[in-house]
């Protein structure tokens, strides 16, 4: 997917200004394909130069409302029906899971429980968006709700998986693997850690939650200042 086709898709639903497009990105598409204001306005200029969109009207203070052209509709149709979707080829977070054996069990469990917490927060954001949105009437809203459902189900699944994976760290199979690796390397098995480590995990996850929330608070404050 490209920003070009995201903009074309939005304009296919209805003409809009750059400001209108940014509002739509912030409210919905940012969860699928985030974009900055400079990127959106830059894409509008490129699409206009390529005759895929046109300026339909001018408003006060230099406001321009853009509409998709026949050529733009043809490009959007071609992308939707003939271009094979490209899924995520790389997943940085999942790649790390392969190598969690290089950490202590406490560190590995902390990492996985952080992922669970992160997914829970994302799920809550999707749920708030679903509850706040008006999903009736417009075609874009109908299909936007369908896309949002993917986010709800995916984040719920990842949270469940991460909690399960954290429990697997202390399973008998994982313990035997560590014991075998420790025996080969002539090291002691670090699997049996003090019970208070669960409190350490909770403290680290709380710290992680603060790290995640602070940028969001700053972003909300920035939007209120506009």
Secondary structure, DSSP 8 states (H G I E B T S, - for coil): --HHHHHHHHHHHS-EEHHHHHHHHHHTGGGTS---HHHHHHHHHHHHHTTSEEEEEE-GGG-EEEEE-HHHHHHHHHHHHHS-----S--HHHHHHTTGGGS-HHHHHHHHHHHHHHHHHHHHHHHHHHHHS--SSSHHHHHHHHHHHHHHHHHHHHHHHHHHHHHHTTSHHHHHHHHHHHHHHT--------TTHHHHHHHHHHHHHHHHHHHHHHHHHHHHH-
